[in-house]
Structure formats: C-alpha cells, structure tokens
Amino acid sequence: MLIEQTIEKMNAMKLFGMREALSEQMELASYEGLSFKERVGMLVDREWTDRENRKLERRMKAAKLKIPAALEDIDYRASRGLDAALMRSLADCRWVASHSCVLICGPTGTGKTYLACALADQALRKGHSALYFRASRLFSALLMSSADGSWPRFLAKLERADVLVVDDFGLASLQDGERHQFLEVLEDRHSARSTIIASQLPVSAWHEVIGEPTVADAILDRLVHNAHRIELKGASMRKRQAPKERREPEAGDG
C-alpha cells in the first residue's frame, strides 16, 4: 500500500520518469543486488532523462520543421560540393551560441531544405529553440500581424527563437512592406540570435531580389557578415538517385 501511495504522489508531482523507473525496479529481480544509493541514482537519472525528452518534444513541436532531418543522415556521396568538415564544425552549435547565420544556396533538389532542417534539429537537441518558415509564409504572417494588431507579439516570437529558418528565400522579389518588415525582424536578431537562410539564388543575387538598395544593404549587412556559407551545386538529387539509395529523404528536399 505504501508503494501505491508513493506512486500516486509521483503522479501528482509529475515525476513520471521516476515512477516508471520505480515500477521497473520493483518488477525486475536484477535490481535487488544494487545498493540504495545506486537505485536512487537510477531513479533520478530516469526522471532527468524523461524531463529532457519532454522539453525536446515541446521544442520540436514549436519549431514546426518542414521535414524530419538529422546531421548524421546527410548524404555526402552526392557530388554537390557539400563540405563535410564544415558540417561537422556546425554540429557543435557554437554558431548558435555566437549568434552567427548560415546561408545555404544551390539549385532546386540539391538538399537545401534538408540541410536547414538538420541544422535546426541539431540546435533543438542541444537545448536551443527554433522556428521554421518558408519565406512566402513568413512575409504573409508579418503582413497579417501588422494588419490585425498582433505585430508586436509576432515580432517578439520571432525574436525569441534561437534559430530562425527562412526557406525558399528569393523565389519572388520582395515588396516594399515585406522588405521593411524583414529588416525589422533581422534587426531584432542581429548579434542576438541565429538565422538560417536557404535560397536557390546565390547571395550575390539577393540584393536585386530584395530591391530598394538602401534596405537591401541593411538586410545583407545583418545576414552576410559573420555567416557560414554552404554553396551547393549539381543536378537535382531526386533525378540522380533512386529513393532506396539515398539517406536524405526526397520529400521536401529543396
């Protein structure tokens, strides 16, 4: 009866990991030979792991990454100019801690979206927060928030994200309101948060896509300096490789 009361109290205190570990210890004879300190330590370790996993699940859900992606599943066999050494250096997420940007450019189908999501996924696993947007939807959300009065709240949400992913940037030229609002977003994040931009266009073409030279200069100044560049090349991976031969998934692989 004492154990049942203890488990009820664990449920009330939301010690779900510890509860499961206690139940396991009671059921398996292999734990009987362990000391009291060892068994308590295992209970605490399970609770710690459970809480960290739940935190990660919440961060993953909030990030809304377009596709599930992981750095360890990146395909380096494809001839697309991907620098494995650079990707390994980004895996420790010091670029997030130093508030650097990552700019990923290359033709369609070379894996830009996958790489962007894989980097964001790694940041999430390292305890950082992230948000994913396709550029067109980000600009639409910015415009809508400006119109309905939720602009300060939405801007604050973007500012809080340790990593902001903007995918498919430059598919269409920016309108006047879009470029000014985008500058506002980047101004809040400059030297304070990290941004990943994925685009079919090389960085040298972004100035023209943004338009209005003064604003374009300001936007690029906040993105390009102190940025890691990943420049991909070659034909679409979708055409070259059969799905069973590819580690990176085809769906959403921009």
N, C-alpha and C positions, 0 to 999 in steps of 0.2 A: 504493500500500500504506500510505503514511503517513496518508492521509486516512481509510482504513478503520480504522486503529488509533485515530486521534483520535475517530472516531465511536463506536467501542467504549468508549473511556474516557468519553465524554459520556454514553453509556447507563449505564455503571457509576456515574457521579456524578449520574445522574438529571437531566442538563441537556437535557431533551427539546425545549424550545423552541429552544435554541441549536443543537441537532442539526438540527432541521427547517430553521432559517434557513441553516445552513451548506450543507445539501443544495440548498436553493433557489439560493443564490449560485453554487454550482458548476454548476448546470444552466442558468441564465439568463445570457445574454451581456450583458444590461443592467447587471449589477453590475460588469463589468470596468472601467468608466471611473471607479469610485469609488475614493477613497483608502483606504489601510489603516485609518486612524482611523475613517472613515465605515463601513466594513464591520464592524469590531469593534464599533462603537457599535450597529449594527443587530442584531448577534448578541446583545449584552447586552440590548437593548430587547426582543427577541423572548423571551428567557428570562424577563425580568421579567414581561412580559405573560402568558406561559404559567403562571408560578407564581401570579400574582394570580388568574387564571381558575380554576386548580385549587383555590385557597383558597376562592374564591367558591362553587364547586361543592360543596365539603365543607360550607360553612356552609348552603347551600341544602338539602342532603340532611339535615343535622341538624335544621334548623328545622321540616321537615315541614309547610309551609304547606298549608292545605286546598286552595287553588286558585292557579294562576299569576296574578299580578296585578302591574300596574305603574302608577305615578302618572301617567305620560304617556298612559295609555289610559282614564283616568277620564272618564266621560260627564258633562259639565256642562250638557248641553242639557235633561236631565230636570228638571222642577220639583219638586225635593225639598229645597230650602233649603241646598244644599251651597255653602259659601263657598270660591270658587276662590282668593281671596287667602290664606286660612288654609292651604289645602292646599299652595300654593306656599311658604309660610313653613315648613311642616313638611318640605319636600323636602330642605332642607339638613341635616336630622337634628341640629340643635343641641338639639332637645328630648331626644334620646337622651343627648347629652353632658352636659346639665343634669339628667338623671335625672327628667324630667317624665313624667306619664302622659297618655294620650289616651283619652278616653271617647267612644264612638260609640253614639248612641241613635237609635232610629227604628223604625217599623213593619216587619213582615216584607216582604222583597222590595225594600227601598229601597237595598240595596247595602252594608250594614254589614260583612259578611264580606269583600267585595271590598276595601273601603277599608282594613280592618285588615290584610289580607294585602299590599296595595300599600304601606302604610307600613312593614311589616316587611321587605318585599322591598327597599325603598329603603335601609333601615338595613343590610341584608345587603350591598348593593352599596357602601355607604360603609365597609365593613370591620367592622361590628358583628355580633354573634351574636344569634340569635333562636330562640324556641320557640313553637309553636302548639298550643293545646289547646282543645277545646270544654269548657265549664265542667263538664259532667257527667262527662266522661272524666278531667279533671284531679282532680275530687273522688274519683272511683273509684280513680285511681292513688295519690292521697295516702292513702286508707284502706287500700289493699292494701299500700303500702310500710310503713305503720305496723304492719300485722299480721305481715308477713314479716321484719321487722327491717332492711329496706333504707331506712327513713325518712331517716336522716342523709345517705345517698348521693343519694337522690332530691331532698331539700331542697337539697343543695349544687348539684345540676344545675340546678334552677330558679333558684337564687341567681346562678349564673354567667352566665346568659343576659342579654345587654344589653337585649333586648326580650322580654317575655313577653306573648303574645297569649292572652287568655281570651275565647273567643267564646260567644255564646248564654248569657250570664250572666243569671240570674234567671228562667229558664224554669220552675224549681221552687224552692220555698222551701228554704233551707239547713238541714240537720240539725245537731244540736249539734256532732258531731265535725267536720263539714265547715266550719262557720264558724270554729271554733277553729284548725283546720289552715290554712285560707285566711288567717287573720290572721297565723299564723306565717310563711307564705310572703311576705306583704306586708311584714311587719316586717323580714325579711331584705333586702328590695328597697328599702325606703323610703330615699330620699335617696342610693341607691347604684346603682339600676338603673331602667329604664323599663318601664311596663306599659300595655298596650292592652286595654281592656275594651269589648266590643261587646254590646249588650243591646237587646231590644225595649222594655224599660221605661225611662221617664225616670229620671234619677238620683234625683229626689225620691221614687221608689217603692222604691229599693234598700234603704232602712233596714228596711222591713217584710219584704221578701223574706229579708234576712239573719237577722232575728229577734234575740232577746236584745239589748235596747237598748245595753248596755254594750259588747258585742263589735261590734255594728253601728256604733256611734260610732267605735270604734277603727279598723275597716276603712275606713270612709268618710273618716276623717281622713287616712289614708295614701294614699287614691286621689284625692279630690276637690281638695284643696289643691294648687296648682301644676300643675293639669291643663288640657290643651287639650280643649275640648268640641266635638264635631261632632254636631249635633242635626238629624236628617233627618225629613222629613215626606212626606205624599202617599201615593198608591196604589202597589201593587207594580209595579216596572219590568217584571216578567215579563208582566203583563197589558196594560200600555200600549204596549209596543214589540215589534215583530217582531224576531227574532234578528238578521236582516241589517242592521237599523238601529242596532244597539246596539254600542258599543265595549266595554263591560264584558260579560263572558260571563254567560249565565244560570245555569249550574250553580254551586251553592254561594253564590249571591249573596244573602246573608241580609239 
